[in-house]
Amino acid sequence: MLTKTSMKTHGCGEITKNEVGQEVTIAGWVSAVRDLGGIIFVEVRDRSGLFQLVSDPQKNPEVYDVFQKLRDEFVIKATGKVTIRPEETYNSKLPTGEIEIYPTSLEILSTAQVLPFPLNDDDVKEDIRLKYRYLDIRQEKVLNNLKLRHEIVTTIRNYLNNQKFLEVETPILIKTTPEGARDYLVPSRVHPGKFFALPQSPQIFKQLLMVGGIERYYQIAKCFRDEDLRADRQPEFTQVDMEMSFVEQQDIMDMVEGLLREVFKLVGYTTPDKLPVITYKEAMDKYGSDRPDLRFGLELFDIADILMESNFEIIKDTLKAGGIVRAIKIPGIAGYSRKELDDLTKLAISFGAKALANIIYLEDGTAKSPVLKFLTEEQAEAIKQRAGAQAGDIIFFVADKPKVTYDVMGRFRLYFGEKLGLINPDAHSLLWVVDFPMFEYSEEDQRYVSVHHPFTMPNLEDIDKMETDPANCRSIAYDIVYNGTELGGGSVRIHSPEIQERVFKALGLSEEEIQEKFEFMINAFKYGTPPHAGLALGLDRVVALLAKTPSIRDVIAFPKNSNAKCLMTDAPAVASETQLRELHLRLTTKIN
C-alpha cells in the first residue's frame, strides 16, 4: 500500500469495500471525464490504479463547479466517503469497480495542456513517445514494466544479500582498456590530453575486489559501450554483476540458477531444479547459434561425410578448404511454389549464404532437386534417412566457412520456427551453454581476439593451444540463455599472472602494451590472488523478456533511441567553445 501522506490517505487503486463509509483522501491525474446529463463522472489515476469520483449539482454545487473545470491529466485531490455504486454501474474490469466517492471537497493541484499523443494508444510512434517520455511513463504498460523492473531488482538484492554477498560500487571514470566494444571517452580538464573511459563492465575492479578479500561481490552496475544499437542494446545499460572467490564453474551456475528461480517466480514460472547444459559445439552444430532457442525442434544436421563421397565438386572443395555443411529438414512445405523457393534462397543470401541447396520430397514419394545429379541413389537415400525426411518435406543445406554456415542456418531455423508457428510464446527454454572457444579470429583486426574477455581462464587441457592452435583452445566460460536470448555470461577468471600474460601475448599485445594497460592488475595478482569466477546478467534484457516486450527501451525509464540519442533532452549536444577550451579540445570538423 502507498504510504499515507499529508495530501492523501490512500492510493486510488487501493481502496476496497472495507473502506465503505470511511472518509478518504486521494490524489492523482484525471484519466477520463464523462458528463451524463448533469451528473459528472471522473476517473482519477495514480500509480496504484483508478478510482471513480461522482458529482451531482443537487448534492454539492460548489464541488460540481470544480468538476466542470476538469480536463484530462489535470492533477487533483479529492476527499469524501466511500460508497457502494449502484449494481447496474459496476465495472468488473477495475478492482475498485464496485465503489465510488461523492467528494465533499475537490482541489485542482495542477492543470494540463492537451497531450501531444493519447495515452495507452499502441499506434503512437516511438520517437514521439521518447520525446515526451515523462508522459509515456504514465501509460499503464510502461508503468507496469518499471514496476516489474523494481520487483526484479529487489528480488535480486534480497537473494544475494541472503547469500552473504556485499554490494560494492566500482568507479565510473576508469582507464581505457581493450575489452571488445568501443569505449566512451571523457576528456580530463586537469590532465590535458588525457582521457577517462566509461566502463564497459566492472570486470577488472570486481576481480581486484576478490584480490582484496571481499569474496562475494555484486552490483547493479551501469555499463557503457559505443556500439551500433538494436532492440536489445543501449549505449548505457545495466547489468547484475557478481563475483565469487574460492569457487569453480558449477558453484557460479548453482548460484545463478537459484537467483533466477526467485526472479522467474515473479511472473509465475517455476524453473527446473537443474537447468540443461550443452556445449558451445553442440549448440552450434544442432542450432547454428550459441544462444539456442529450444522451444521447438528443427535441429541442424551434418551431411559432409555423404557429400564428400559424391560428385558435388563445389561443396567438396569448400569442405577441403575447412568449410562445413549443415542441413535442416522443414516438414510439410513441399508444395511451395517456385517463387516461394526463390524467396527462401534470397533470404538465405541476405543472411550471408552464397547459395541455398534443397531436396524436395514430393507427395508421391519421389525426390526432386538439381543436386540429385551429383548424388548416387545410395547417397541420396543416406541423406533422406539422416534427415528423417518424409513425403511433403524439404531439406535445405548450405556449405561455407563455419561462421557463415552456422549463422545462416541458425537464422533459417528461427525463421521457420516463427513462420510455421512452432514457437509457443508461453513456453520457457532456460539453459546453460559451456565450453566456449577462448579466441576467435578477427578478419578486421587480422588477429585473434577474446570471445568473452581477456581475463577468462583457458581450459587447462587446452592451455598450450593458446600459442600453437588458438582456434581450438577452449575456455572455462558459460552463458545462461533464455528463449534464444543470452541473459548473461561469465567465466572462471585467470588468477595467475603468468597465465594472464600468456593470454595477453596470444591476443597480440606487446610487452609495452601489457604494462601500459594492465600493469596494476598483473601487479595485484602477485600478492596472493584467490581462484575466482563470476557472471553478469543483462538486467534490461531480463526485464524485457519477462515483461514480454520486444525492446529493452520499453523497460528503461529514459532510454536512447536507435541512433543513441535522447530525444527528450536532445543529448548528445554541442559543447560551447568555453567548455572545449577548458578541456584543451578543438573541433577539426564543423558541427551543424
ZAGUDREN-612970 format. One record per residue (C-alpha): residue number from 1; x, y, z. Coordinates in steps of 0.2 Angstrom, whole numbers, always signed. Layout:
BEGIN
NUM X Y Z
...
This chain:
BEGIN
1 +0 +0 +0
2 +6 +18 -4
3 +12 +26 +12
4 -1 +39 +19
5 +5 +57 +17
6 -2 +74 +22
7 -10 +75 +5
8 -18 +58 +3
9 -24 +43 +14
10 -25 +30 +0
11 -19 +26 -17
12 -33 +27 -30
13 -32 +8 -34
14 -30 +3 -16
15 -47 +7 -9
16 -59 -8 -6
17 -76 -11 +0
18 -69 -12 +18
19 -67 +7 +17
20 -86 +10 +13
21 -92 +23 +25
22 -75 +30 +29
23 -69 +47 +23
24 -53 +45 +12
25 -42 +57 +3
26 -35 +53 -14
27 -24 +62 -27
28 -19 +59 -44
29 -22 +63 -63
30 -39 +64 -71
31 -40 +49 -83
32 -57 +52 -90
33 -72 +64 -88
34 -89 +60 -93
35 -104 +72 -91
36 -120 +62 -92
37 -133 +75 -92
38 -129 +84 -77
39 -120 +71 -66
40 -101 +71 -70
41 -91 +55 -68
42 -72 +57 -66
43 -59 +43 -66
44 -44 +48 -56
45 -27 +38 -58
46 -11 +36 -48
47 +2 +23 -48
48 -9 +11 -39
49 -24 +11 -51
50 -40 +20 -55
51 -55 +26 -44
52 -71 +34 -49
53 -77 +51 -42
54 -95 +57 -45
55 -103 +74 -43
56 -121 +79 -43
57 -125 +98 -43
58 -140 +95 -32
59 -129 +87 -18
60 -114 +99 -18
61 -115 +113 -31
62 -98 +120 -26
63 -89 +104 -29
64 -99 +102 -45
65 -92 +119 -51
66 -74 +112 -49
67 -79 +96 -58
68 -85 +106 -73
69 -67 +113 -75
70 -58 +96 -75
71 -49 +90 -91
72 -39 +75 -95
73 -22 +74 -85
74 -27 +88 -73
75 -19 +84 -56
76 -32 +84 -42
77 -36 +80 -24
78 -52 +74 -18
79 -60 +70 -1
80 -76 +61 +3
81 -84 +45 +10
82 -83 +29 +1
83 -99 +22 -6
84 -106 +7 -15
85 -110 +10 -33
86 -127 +6 -40
87 -126 -13 -45
88 -130 -9 -63
89 -115 +3 -64
90 -102 -10 -58
91 -86 -10 -68
92 -79 -28 -67
93 -63 -23 -76
94 -57 -12 -61
95 -53 -18 -44
96 -62 -3 -37
97 -76 -5 -49
98 -90 -8 -36
99 -86 +8 -26
100 -85 +27 -28
101 -84 +44 -20
102 -95 +59 -20
103 -82 +71 -15
104 -86 +84 -1
105 -70 +94 -7
106 -61 +94 -23
107 -45 +104 -27
108 -36 +106 -43
109 -17 +105 -39
110 -11 +107 -57
111 -19 +110 -74
112 -13 +101 -90
113 -12 +106 -109
114 -19 +94 -122
115 -6 +80 -123
116 +4 +78 -139
117 -2 +60 -140
118 -16 +50 -132
119 -11 +38 -118
120 -12 +20 -120
121 -13 +21 -139
122 -2 +7 -146
123 -1 +16 -163
124 +9 +31 -157
125 +27 +32 -165
126 +41 +28 -153
127 +50 +44 -157
128 +35 +54 -151
129 +34 +43 -135
130 +53 +45 -132
131 +52 +64 -134
132 +39 +65 -121
133 +45 +51 -111
134 +38 +58 -94
135 +21 +57 -102
136 +24 +40 -109
137 +28 +33 -92
138 +10 +37 -87
139 +4 +23 -98
140 -1 +8 -89
141 +11 -4 -99
142 +26 +7 -96
143 +22 +9 -78
144 +20 -9 -76
145 +37 -13 -84
146 +45 -1 -72
147 +36 -9 -58
148 +42 -26 -63
149 +60 -20 -65
150 +59 -13 -47
151 +52 -30 -41
152 +66 -40 -50
153 +80 -29 -43
154 +73 -30 -26
155 +72 -49 -28
156 +90 -50 -34
157 +96 -39 -20
158 +87 -49 -7
159 +93 -66 -14
160 +111 -60 -15
161 +111 -52 +2
162 +105 -68 +10
163 +119 -77 +1
164 +132 -66 +10
165 +136 -55 -5
166 +142 -37 -2
167 +136 -24 -14
168 +151 -13 -18
169 +151 +1 -31
170 +165 +2 -43
171 +172 +18 -52
172 +163 +25 -67
173 +179 +35 -73
174 +192 +22 -77
175 +207 +19 -88
176 +203 +13 -106
177 +207 -5 -109
178 +204 -16 -124
179 +188 -26 -120
180 +179 -28 -136
181 +167 -13 -140
182 +172 +5 -142
183 +174 +15 -126
184 +166 +31 -122
185 +180 +43 -118
186 +179 +58 -106
187 +192 +71 -108
188 +201 +77 -92
189 +202 +95 -88
190 +216 +94 -75
191 +226 +82 -86
192 +227 +90 -103
193 +227 +77 -117
194 +222 +63 -106
195 +205 +54 -105
196 +195 +43 -94
197 +184 +29 -101
198 +167 +24 -95
199 +167 +6 -90
200 +160 -7 -102
201 +159 -18 -87
202 +166 -18 -69
203 +177 -33 -75
204 +194 -28 -69
205 +188 -20 -52
206 +177 -34 -47
207 +192 -46 -49
208 +203 -34 -39
209 +189 -34 -26
210 +192 -53 -25
211 +211 -49 -23
212 +205 -38 -9
213 +196 -52 +0
214 +178 -47 -2
215 +175 -65 -8
216 +157 -62 -13
217 +153 -46 -23
218 +138 -39 -33
219 +132 -23 -40
220 +118 -17 -50
221 +130 -9 -62
222 +129 +5 -76
223 +139 +0 -91
224 +143 +9 -107
225 +148 +3 -124
226 +149 +14 -140
227 +142 +1 -152
228 +129 +0 -166
229 +112 -1 -157
230 +97 -13 -160
231 +82 -18 -149
232 +92 -26 -136
233 +106 -14 -135
234 +108 +4 -127
235 +124 +14 -126
236 +121 +14 -107
237 +114 -2 -100
238 +113 -10 -83
239 +120 -27 -78
240 +118 -38 -62
241 +137 -40 -59
242 +143 -54 -47
243 +160 -62 -42
244 +164 -76 -30
245 +181 -82 -23
246 +186 -100 -20
247 +173 -107 -32
248 +173 -117 -48
249 +161 -116 -63
250 +147 -126 -55
251 +147 -115 -40
252 +143 -100 -50
253 +130 -109 -61
254 +121 -116 -45
255 +121 -98 -38
256 +114 -90 -53
257 +100 -104 -55
258 +95 -100 -38
259 +94 -82 -41
260 +84 -84 -57
261 +72 -96 -49
262 +67 -82 -37
263 +66 -69 -51
264 +56 -80 -63
265 +43 -84 -49
266 +38 -65 -51
267 +30 -70 -67
268 +23 -86 -62
269 +37 -98 -70
270 +45 -111 -59
271 +62 -116 -66
272 +68 -134 -66
273 +79 -139 -51
274 +93 -141 -63
275 +95 -132 -80
276 +100 -142 -95
277 +119 -139 -100
278 +125 -140 -118
279 +142 -137 -125
280 +146 -122 -137
281 +150 -135 -150
282 +133 -144 -148
283 +124 -128 -148
284 +132 -123 -165
285 +131 -140 -173
286 +112 -143 -169
287 +105 -125 -168
288 +118 -114 -178
289 +118 -102 -163
290 +127 -101 -146
291 +111 -95 -139
292 +99 -108 -145
293 +80 -107 -143
294 +75 -125 -138
295 +56 -121 -138
296 +55 -130 -154
297 +64 -143 -164
298 +71 -141 -182
299 +88 -147 -177
300 +103 -145 -190
301 +112 -160 -195
302 +129 -164 -204
303 +129 -172 -221
304 +148 -168 -225
305 +153 -186 -225
306 +140 -191 -238
307 +144 -176 -249
308 +162 -179 -249
309 +159 -196 -257
310 +148 -188 -271
311 +152 -179 -287
312 +146 -162 -279
313 +163 -154 -283
314 +159 -136 -277
315 +154 -142 -260
316 +169 -154 -259
317 +181 -140 -262
318 +173 -130 -249
319 +174 -144 -236
320 +193 -147 -241
321 +196 -129 -238
322 +190 -130 -220
323 +172 -126 -223
324 +157 -136 -216
325 +140 -141 -222
326 +124 -140 -212
327 +106 -146 -217
328 +89 -143 -210
329 +73 -153 -213
330 +57 -142 -214
331 +41 -153 -214
332 +26 -151 -224
333 +31 -137 -236
334 +35 -147 -252
335 +20 -139 -260
336 +29 -122 -260
337 +29 -113 -277
338 +45 -109 -287
339 +43 -91 -282
340 +42 -96 -263
341 +58 -106 -265
342 +67 -92 -274
343 +62 -80 -260
344 +69 -93 -247
345 +86 -93 -257
346 +86 -74 -257
347 +83 -74 -239
348 +97 -86 -236
349 +108 -75 -247
350 +103 -60 -236
351 +109 -70 -221
352 +126 -72 -229
353 +125 -88 -239
354 +132 -89 -257
355 +118 -101 -262
356 +105 -112 -254
357 +103 -130 -260
358 +87 -140 -257
359 +79 -158 -260
360 +60 -158 -261
361 +51 -174 -256
362 +35 -175 -266
363 +19 -182 -260
364 +21 -197 -272
365 +37 -202 -263
366 +49 -196 -276
367 +63 -183 -274
368 +66 -168 -284
369 +82 -157 -284
370 +96 -150 -296
371 +108 -158 -284
372 +102 -175 -286
373 +113 -177 -302
374 +128 -176 -291
375 +122 -190 -280
376 +121 -209 -282
377 +104 -217 -277
378 +113 -223 -261
379 +120 -206 -256
380 +103 -198 -259
381 +94 -211 -248
382 +108 -209 -235
383 +103 -190 -234
384 +85 -194 -233
385 +87 -207 -219
386 +99 -195 -209
387 +86 -181 -211
388 +71 -192 -207
389 +63 -185 -222
390 +45 -190 -227
391 +34 -186 -242
392 +30 -167 -241
393 +46 -162 -233
394 +61 -151 -240
395 +79 -152 -235
396 +89 -136 -236
397 +108 -135 -234
398 +122 -123 -235
399 +141 -126 -237
400 +153 -112 -232
401 +165 -106 -219
402 +159 -112 -201
403 +154 -95 -196
404 +144 -91 -211
405 +136 -108 -212
406 +131 -108 -193
407 +124 -90 -194
408 +114 -93 -210
409 +107 -110 -204
410 +103 -104 -187
411 +94 -89 -193
412 +85 -100 -206
413 +79 -112 -192
414 +72 -97 -182
415 +63 -90 -197
416 +54 -107 -200
417 +51 -109 -181
418 +41 -92 -182
419 +34 -94 -199
420 +27 -112 -195
421 +20 -107 -178
422 +32 -119 -169
423 +37 -107 -155
424 +25 -107 -141
425 +25 -89 -134
426 +21 -96 -117
427 +34 -109 -116
428 +51 -107 -107
429 +68 -113 -113
430 +82 -109 -100
431 +99 -117 -102
432 +117 -116 -100
433 +130 -116 -114
434 +148 -120 -109
435 +165 -123 -116
436 +166 -108 -127
437 +181 -105 -138
438 +195 -95 -130
439 +198 -85 -145
440 +191 -81 -162
441 +199 -74 -177
442 +195 -56 -182
443 +196 -53 -201
444 +195 -34 -197
445 +210 -34 -185
446 +219 -48 -193
447 +222 -57 -177
448 +214 -67 -163
449 +203 -58 -151
450 +194 -64 -135
451 +177 -72 -137
452 +172 -66 -119
453 +186 -55 -112
454 +205 -57 -110
455 +203 -62 -91
456 +194 -78 -95
457 +203 -94 -89
458 +208 -106 -103
459 +203 -124 -101
460 +218 -132 -93
461 +218 -146 -105
462 +220 -134 -119
463 +231 -121 -111
464 +246 -125 -123
465 +235 -122 -138
466 +235 -104 -134
467 +251 -102 -144
468 +250 -117 -156
469 +232 -119 -160
470 +222 -104 -153
471 +206 -108 -164
472 +204 -124 -154
473 +208 -118 -137
474 +193 -119 -126
475 +189 -108 -111
476 +180 -110 -94
477 +166 -99 -99
478 +147 -101 -98
479 +132 -92 -104
480 +114 -93 -97
481 +101 -92 -112
482 +83 -90 -111
483 +71 -92 -126
484 +85 -89 -138
485 +92 -74 -130
486 +108 -73 -119
487 +103 -67 -102
488 +121 -66 -96
489 +138 -74 -97
490 +153 -77 -86
491 +169 -87 -83
492 +181 -93 -72
493 +194 -80 -71
494 +213 -80 -73
495 +221 -78 -56
496 +239 -82 -61
497 +250 -68 -68
498 +259 -80 -79
499 +244 -87 -87
500 +237 -69 -89
501 +252 -63 -98
502 +252 -78 -109
503 +234 -74 -114
504 +238 -56 -117
505 +253 -61 -129
506 +241 -73 -138
507 +230 -58 -141
508 +245 -50 -149
509 +248 -37 -136
510 +266 -32 -134
511 +275 -31 -118
512 +274 -12 -118
513 +255 -13 -121
514 +253 -26 -107
515 +262 -15 -95
516 +254 +1 -101
517 +236 -5 -100
518 +236 -19 -86
519 +252 -16 -75
520 +241 -13 -60
521 +231 -29 -62
522 +246 -40 -65
523 +255 -32 -50
524 +239 -36 -40
525 +240 -54 -45
526 +257 -55 -37
527 +251 -53 -19
528 +240 -68 -17
529 +225 -70 -28
530 +211 -82 -24
531 +203 -93 -38
532 +188 -84 -43
533 +174 -83 -55
534 +159 -73 -59
535 +144 -69 -71
536 +135 -53 -77
537 +116 -54 -81
538 +109 -41 -93
539 +96 -33 -81
540 +87 -24 -96
541 +86 -40 -106
542 +79 -50 -91
543 +66 -37 -88
544 +61 -35 -106
545 +59 -54 -108
546 +49 -57 -93
547 +38 -42 -97
548 +36 -50 -115
549 +41 -34 -124
550 +52 -34 -139
551 +64 -19 -135
552 +74 -15 -119
553 +69 +3 -122
554 +52 -2 -115
555 +59 -6 -98
556 +71 +8 -96
557 +65 +24 -88
558 +74 +36 -100
559 +81 +27 -115
560 +91 +32 -130
561 +83 +29 -147
562 +91 +18 -161
563 +103 +32 -165
564 +110 +33 -147
565 +101 +50 -145
566 +90 +56 -131
567 +75 +64 -140
568 +68 +71 -124
569 +84 +81 -119
570 +92 +82 -136
571 +108 +74 -130
572 +121 +72 -136
573 +123 +91 -139
574 +136 +103 -145
575 +148 +109 -131
576 +152 +128 -130
577 +169 +135 -135
578 +172 +139 -117
579 +170 +121 -112
580 +181 +114 -126
581 +195 +126 -121
582 +194 +121 -103
583 +196 +103 -109
584 +210 +108 -121
585 +200 +102 -136
586 +197 +109 -153
587 +185 +103 -166
588 +193 +99 -183
589 +176 +96 -191
590 +162 +110 -191
591 +147 +104 -182
592 +130 +110 -188
